[in-house]
Amino acid sequence: MQRYWSRVTQQLTPYVPGEQPKIDGLVKLNTNENPYGPSPKALEAIRQATGDGLRRYPDPDASAFKAALARHHELALEQVFVGNSSDEVLAHTFVGLLKHDLPLLFPDITYSFYPVYCGLYGIQYQEVPLTHDLSIQVEDYLRPNGGIIFPNPNAPTGRLLSLEQIERVVAGNPDSVVVVDEAYIDFGGQSASTLINHYPNLLVVQTLSKSRALAGLRVGYALGQAHLIEGLERVKSSFNSYPLDSLAIAGATAAIEDTAHFQQTCKAIMQSRERLTLALQGLGFEVIPSAANFVFARKPGHAGADLLAALRERKVIVRHFSHARIADYLRITVGTESECQALVEALKAILSA
């Protein structure tokens, strides 16, 4: 009955999220979830917000959360935008700031939601090839465009651009918006939010799903000069006037304010990432340097899809992408020490078989 679909719907190729299987004893390292859980203060704030107040609509402006973000990033309230996950924030960004006559630029290997949004909103785009070592080359983005977007660190590679490299891209494109998608920035990079007051064309997008361990709450935000945020607010208010619910506002605000828990868990993940990288290299894997909460690795002489299937037989799941240039790579979430060890032991058994 697809005859009832619109032409746009018929032409879409939807984004495919990582699976969430229900398997007992599973070692789940496929969706870059934080293994250490949310801030206890965030959980308590959610509990406190659960009550008779839920019969009321939430604060449409999420004022408390915006204020916490403004303090955390040392920005003004009018420089903060919030939404239901960074995916929704990105959706508003695509239609509100990145739909222009010239094509949008983003890497050929990157977050696969970008071309989906382009299809949904009718945005022309050009994929810019990564270099031979799967790096973003700044000079490739210094050309006419209708906007630029890329993750930093990039996904699924984990490679990081320095703040100086980010600034070169932003400064080199004064007539278009440059969006830096910082879903993983807290695991080893420096946020470009420190550049916002210097560049009117820079938008930084972050999420509480990774470093704040609130993937189930679905909270994201954007930072930029007031004119960019106003554009996003116009789109949001034309789409959903109450984007964040009361529980999300309470939990997200407390999570941002709990700096100690945030720093402790990020440090633990970065330490585990280094140990996992060394263990994989000890098994003969090539591992791309990562500044994210995952590693991107391949074993020469072994197909990525075959390793994926063999790991699954041992109740370990990781992520695999079919793009030709990275088909032999596996993206492996950094889990707890025991989860990482289970992965390594499974790979040892597979490679020795």
C-alpha positions in Angstrom: 0.0 0.0 0.0 2.9 2.3 -0.7 0.7 4.3 -3.1 -0.4 6.3 -0.1 3.1 7.4 0.6 4.3 10.8 -0.5 7.1 11.1 -3.0 9.5 12.1 -0.3 8.7 9.0 1.7 9.1 6.7 -1.2 12.6 8.1 -2.0 13.9 8.0 1.6 16.6 5.5 2.8 16.1 5.6 6.6 18.9 5.6 9.1 19.5 2.1 10.7 20.3 2.4 14.4 22.4 -0.2 16.2 20.4 -3.1 17.4 19.2 -3.6 21.0 18.9 -7.4 21.3 17.4 -9.1 24.3 20.0 -11.9 24.8 20.9 -13.2 28.2 24.6 -12.9 29.0 25.3 -10.6 26.1 28.4 -8.4 25.9 26.9 -5.4 24.2 29.6 -3.2 22.5 27.7 -2.0 19.5 26.0 1.4 20.3 28.6 3.4 22.2 26.6 3.5 25.4 28.3 4.5 28.6 29.0 1.5 30.7 29.1 3.3 34.0 25.6 4.7 34.3 24.2 8.2 34.9 25.0 10.5 37.7 23.2 9.4 40.9 22.2 13.1 41.3 20.5 12.9 37.9 18.6 9.8 38.9 17.5 11.4 42.1 16.3 14.5 40.3 14.2 12.4 38.0 12.7 10.6 40.9 11.9 14.0 42.6 10.2 15.2 39.3 8.0 12.1 39.2 4.7 13.1 40.8 1.5 15.1 40.4 3.4 17.7 38.5 3.4 15.4 35.4 -0.2 16.4 34.7 1.2 19.8 33.7 3.0 20.6 30.5 6.8 21.0 31.0 8.6 24.3 30.7 8.6 24.9 26.9 11.9 26.7 27.2 13.6 24.2 29.5 15.0 27.2 31.4 16.7 25.4 34.2 18.6 23.1 31.8 19.6 26.0 29.5 20.9 27.9 32.5 23.0 25.0 33.6 24.4 24.6 30.0 25.1 28.3 29.8 27.1 28.2 33.1 28.9 25.0 32.1 30.0 26.4 28.7 30.4 30.0 29.9 27.9 31.3 27.4 24.8 33.4 27.5 21.3 31.9 27.7 20.4 33.1 24.2 23.4 31.1 22.9 21.9 27.7 23.9 19.3 25.5 22.2 17.9 22.2 23.5 16.0 19.3 22.0 15.1 15.6 22.2 18.5 14.1 21.5 21.2 15.6 19.3 19.5 13.9 16.4 16.4 16.2 16.7 18.7 19.2 17.2 20.6 18.2 14.0 17.2 17.7 12.2 16.3 21.3 13.0 19.8 22.5 12.0 19.6 20.8 8.6 16.3 22.5 7.7 16.9 25.8 9.5 20.6 26.5 8.8 21.9 24.1 6.1 19.4 24.2 3.3 20.8 26.6 0.7 21.5 26.7 -3.1 25.0 25.4 -2.9 25.6 21.8 -1.7 26.2 20.9 1.9 29.6 19.3 2.6 30.3 16.4 4.9 32.8 13.4 4.9 32.1 10.3 2.8 32.6 8.2 5.9 30.8 9.8 8.8 27.5 9.7 10.8 25.1 8.1 8.4 22.1 10.2 9.5 23.5 13.2 7.5 22.4 11.9 4.1 19.1 10.8 5.5 18.3 14.3 6.7 19.4 15.6 3.3 16.9 13.3 1.6 14.2 14.2 4.1 14.6 17.9 3.6 15.6 18.0 0.0 19.1 19.3 0.6 21.8 19.0 -2.0 25.1 17.6 -0.6 28.5 16.4 -1.6 30.5 13.8 0.3 34.1 14.8 0.8 36.4 11.7 0.8 38.5 11.1 3.9 42.2 10.7 3.2 43.9 7.3 2.9 44.3 7.0 6.6 40.6 8.0 7.2 41.3 11.5 8.3 39.4 14.7 7.6 41.6 17.1 5.5 40.8 20.7 6.3 41.8 22.0 2.9 39.0 19.9 1.3 36.4 22.1 3.0 37.8 25.5 1.8 35.6 25.7 -1.3 32.2 27.1 -2.1 29.4 25.4 -0.2 26.0 25.8 1.4 27.2 24.6 4.8 29.5 22.1 6.4 28.9 19.5 9.0 31.1 16.8 10.5 31.5 15.0 13.8 34.6 15.7 15.9 35.8 13.1 16.8 34.5 11.7 13.5 32.3 8.6 13.6 32.8 5.8 13.1 36.6 6.3 12.8 37.2 8.1 16.1 39.8 10.5 14.6 40.0 13.9 16.2 40.6 17.3 14.6 42.4 19.8 16.8 40.8 23.1 17.8 43.2 24.9 15.5 42.0 22.7 12.6 38.4 23.4 13.4 39.1 27.1 13.5 40.6 27.0 10.0 37.5 25.4 8.6 35.2 28.0 10.4 37.3 31.0 9.5 37.7 29.8 5.9 33.9 29.7 5.4 32.6 33.0 6.6 29.5 32.9 4.4 28.2 29.5 5.5 27.3 27.7 8.7 29.9 25.2 10.0 28.3 22.6 12.3 30.6 20.6 14.6 28.9 17.5 15.9 30.6 16.8 19.3 28.8 13.7 20.4 32.1 12.2 21.6 34.2 15.3 22.4 34.4 14.6 26.1 36.5 11.5 25.6 39.7 13.2 24.5 39.1 16.4 22.6 38.6 20.1 23.2 35.2 21.6 22.4 34.8 24.2 19.7 32.3 26.0 22.0 35.2 28.2 23.1 35.3 29.7 19.6 31.6 30.6 19.5 32.0 34.2 20.5 34.6 34.8 17.8 32.7 33.3 14.8 29.0 34.0 13.9 28.9 31.0 11.6 29.8 28.3 14.1 27.3 25.9 15.6 28.3 23.2 18.1 26.0 20.2 18.8 26.4 18.0 21.8 24.4 15.1 23.5 24.0 13.7 27.0 23.7 10.2 25.6 27.5 9.4 25.7 29.6 11.1 28.3 26.6 11.8 30.6 25.2 8.2 30.2 21.7 9.4 29.5 21.0 7.7 26.1 17.6 6.6 27.4 16.6 10.1 28.3 17.2 11.5 24.7 18.6 15.0 25.4 20.8 17.1 23.1 21.7 20.7 22.6 23.3 23.2 20.3 25.6 26.2 21.1 26.1 29.2 18.9 25.7 32.9 18.6 22.2 34.2 19.2 21.1 34.6 15.6 21.8 30.9 14.9 19.9 29.9 18.0 17.0 32.1 17.0 16.8 30.3 13.7 16.7 26.9 15.4 14.0 28.2 17.8 11.8 29.2 14.9 12.0 25.7 13.4 11.5 24.1 16.8 8.4 26.2 17.6 7.0 25.3 14.2 7.5 21.6 14.9 7.2 20.8 18.6 6.6 23.5 21.2 7.4 21.2 24.1 10.5 19.3 23.1 11.8 18.2 26.5 9.6 16.6 29.1 9.8 17.4 32.8 11.8 14.3 33.7 14.3 15.0 31.0 14.8 18.6 32.1 15.3 17.6 35.7 17.7 14.7 35.0 19.7 16.6 32.3 20.1 19.7 34.5 21.4 17.6 37.4 23.7 15.6 35.1 25.4 18.8 33.7 25.9 20.1 37.3 27.5 16.8 38.5 31.0 17.6 37.3 32.7 15.0 39.5 30.7 12.0 38.2 31.2 13.2 34.6 35.0 13.6 35.0 35.4 10.3 36.8 33.5 8.2 34.2 35.1 9.9 31.2 38.6 9.2 32.7 37.7 5.5 33.3 36.5 5.1 29.7 39.6 6.8 28.3 41.9 4.5 30.4 39.9 1.4 29.3 40.2 2.6 25.7 44.0 2.7 25.9 44.1 -0.8 27.4 41.7 -2.2 24.8 43.7 -0.6 22.0 46.9 -2.2 23.3 45.2 -5.6 23.6 43.8 -5.5 20.1 47.2 -4.5 18.7 48.7 -7.4 20.5 46.3 -9.6 18.5 47.5 -8.1 15.3 44.7 -5.6 14.8 45.3 -2.2 13.2 43.5 0.3 15.4 42.8 3.9 14.3 43.8 6.5 17.0 40.5 7.3 18.8 39.4 10.2 20.9 35.9 8.7 21.3 34.4 6.0 23.6 34.9 3.4 20.9 37.8 2.1 18.8 37.8 1.4 15.0 39.9 -1.7 14.2 40.6 -4.3 11.6 42.5 -7.5 11.4 44.4 -7.9 8.2 43.4 -11.0 6.3 40.0 -11.2 8.0 36.7 -9.9 6.7 35.0 -7.6 9.1 31.6 -9.3 8.5 33.1 -12.7 9.4 34.5 -11.4 12.6 31.2 -9.8 13.5 29.4 -13.0 13.0 31.9 -15.1 14.9 31.8 -12.7 17.8 28.0 -12.8 17.9 28.1 -16.6 18.2 30.1 -16.0 21.4 27.5 -13.5 22.6 29.6 -10.4 21.9 28.1 -7.8 19.5 30.0 -4.9 17.9 29.1 -2.6 15.0 30.0 -3.2 11.3 29.5 -0.9 8.4 29.2 -2.1 4.7 30.8 1.0 3.2 33.5 -0.4 0.8 36.4 1.6 2.3 35.7 0.4 5.9 34.1 -3.0 5.3 36.9 -4.8 7.2 36.7 -2.6 10.2 34.7 -3.2 13.4 33.6 -0.3 15.6 33.9 -1.5 19.2 32.4 0.4 22.1 34.6 0.8 25.2 32.8 -1.1 27.9 33.7 -2.1 31.4 37.0 -3.8 32.0 35.3 -7.1 32.2 33.4 -6.5 28.9 36.5 -5.5 27.1 38.3 -8.5 28.4 35.5 -10.8 27.2 35.8 -9.3 23.8 39.5 -9.8 23.7 39.2 -13.4 24.9 36.5 -14.1 22.2 38.8 -12.7 19.5 41.6 -14.9 20.7 39.4 -17.9 20.4 38.2 -16.9 17.0 41.7 -16.2 15.6 43.1 -19.4 17.0 40.3 -21.6 15.6 
